[in-house]
Amino acid sequence: MIRWLLVVVIALLVFQGLTAWLRKYLGFGRLPGDLVFRAFGRQWDLPLGSTILLSLLAAAIARWL
């Protein structure tokens, strides 16, 4: 279980680092359902629509393999 937790944490860190690139070149975070708001002097992104799209894409790839 610790291995999976480590994999998830590393994946989230990599994803956080790639967010600016994904937003610029792939439009991640600009789909309908993606929320952006400011609170406590910081910008918070909740890419709900993009997450659903990426989940469907990952499921399709997993099913294909």
Secondary structure, DSSP 8 states (H G I E B T S, - for coil): -HHHHHHHHHHHHHHHHHHHHHHHHH-TT-STTEEEEEETTEEEEEEHHHHHHHHHHHHHHHHH-
